[in-house]
Amino acid sequence: MKKMKWLLTALLMLGVAVLLINATPTTANAATVNGMPKALRHVWIRGKYKTKITKYHIYWAPTGKKYTSQISFKKVLKSGNKYTVKKTDLFEQTPYWIKGHKMYHGMRGDANDPLTIWHR
């Protein structure tokens, strides 16, 4: 009877461990860092719009006007060379990255957040 009880307890614990391992979200190689990296902290221009990225803020405005909107954040998810703002109440969860002297934002082939290219 004791062996049966021990066996059932061991199976139950093994089942719980398997469930916990499978339920843990896997973010591939994503790491969390504080603020945006220095390479992205500039005023970026695209046509009639400008974006100013600081360590903990992103501001938007038409070129030649005052900044009209902003988001604040503390943490950024880093996946390879792409950085995504980590904020739960933020709808926009698209990556920022630099290639050459240009900043890329958005996702290729996405209708809601298409890939945009910005310059300094």
C-alpha positions in Angstrom: 0.0 0.0 0.0 2.8 2.4 0.9 4.6 1.6 -2.4 1.4 2.3 -4.3 0.9 5.7 -2.5 4.5 6.6 -3.2 4.2 5.7 -6.8 1.0 7.7 -7.3 2.7 10.7 -5.5 5.7 10.5 -7.8 3.6 10.3 -10.9 1.5 13.2 -9.8 4.7 15.3 -9.2 6.1 14.3 -12.5 2.8 15.3 -14.2 2.9 18.7 -12.5 6.5 19.2 -13.5 5.8 18.4 -17.1 2.8 20.8 -17.1 4.9 23.6 -15.6 7.7 23.1 -18.2 5.2 23.2 -21.1 3.3 26.2 -19.7 6.4 28.4 -19.4 6.5 30.8 -22.3 9.6 30.4 -24.5 10.9 33.6 -26.0 13.7 31.9 -28.0 16.7 34.0 -27.4 14.9 37.2 -26.2 16.5 39.1 -23.3 15.1 42.0 -21.3 17.3 45.1 -21.1 16.8 48.5 -19.4 15.8 51.2 -22.0 16.6 51.5 -25.6 20.2 51.1 -26.8 22.3 54.1 -27.6 22.3 53.3 -31.3 18.6 53.8 -31.5 18.5 57.1 -29.4 18.2 59.7 -32.1 15.6 61.8 -34.0 14.6 59.6 -37.0 12.8 61.2 -40.0 10.5 59.5 -42.6 8.8 61.8 -45.1 6.6 64.3 -43.2 7.1 62.6 -39.8 9.7 62.4 -37.1 10.3 60.0 -34.2 12.5 60.8 -31.3 13.7 57.8 -29.3 15.3 58.3 -25.9 16.3 55.7 -23.3 12.8 55.5 -21.8 10.5 57.4 -24.2 9.4 57.4 -27.9 7.9 60.7 -29.2 6.1 61.3 -32.6 5.3 64.4 -34.5 5.0 65.9 -38.0 8.3 67.3 -39.2 8.8 70.9 -38.1 6.1 70.7 -35.4 6.2 69.9 -31.6 6.0 66.3 -30.5 2.3 65.4 -30.2 2.3 61.9 -28.7 4.6 59.7 -26.7 5.0 56.4 -24.9 7.0 55.7 -21.8 8.6 52.4 -20.9 11.3 50.9 -18.7 12.1 47.5 -20.2 12.9 46.5 -23.8 13.0 43.0 -25.2 16.1 42.2 -27.2 15.9 39.5 -29.8 19.1 39.4 -32.0 19.5 42.9 -33.3 15.8 43.8 -32.8 14.4 45.7 -29.9 10.7 45.7 -28.9 9.2 47.9 -26.1 8.0 45.7 -23.3 4.8 47.2 -21.9 1.6 45.2 -21.3 -0.9 48.0 -21.9 0.7 49.0 -25.2 -1.0 47.9 -28.4 2.1 48.5 -30.6 4.5 45.6 -30.1 6.6 45.9 -33.2 10.4 45.7 -33.3 13.0 48.5 -34.0 16.4 47.7 -35.4 19.2 49.4 -37.3 20.8 48.2 -40.5 23.5 50.5 -42.0 22.5 54.1 -41.2 18.8 53.5 -41.3 16.2 52.4 -38.6 13.6 49.8 -39.5 10.3 49.6 -37.6 7.5 47.1 -38.1 7.1 43.7 -39.6 7.5 42.7 -43.2 4.2 41.6 -44.8 2.0 42.8 -41.8 -1.0 44.9 -42.9 -1.4 46.6 -39.5 2.3 47.4 -38.8 4.1 47.4 -42.2 7.8 47.8 -42.3 8.9 51.4 -42.4 12.4 52.8 -43.0 13.6 55.9 -41.1 16.8 58.0 -41.6 18.6 60.5 -39.3 
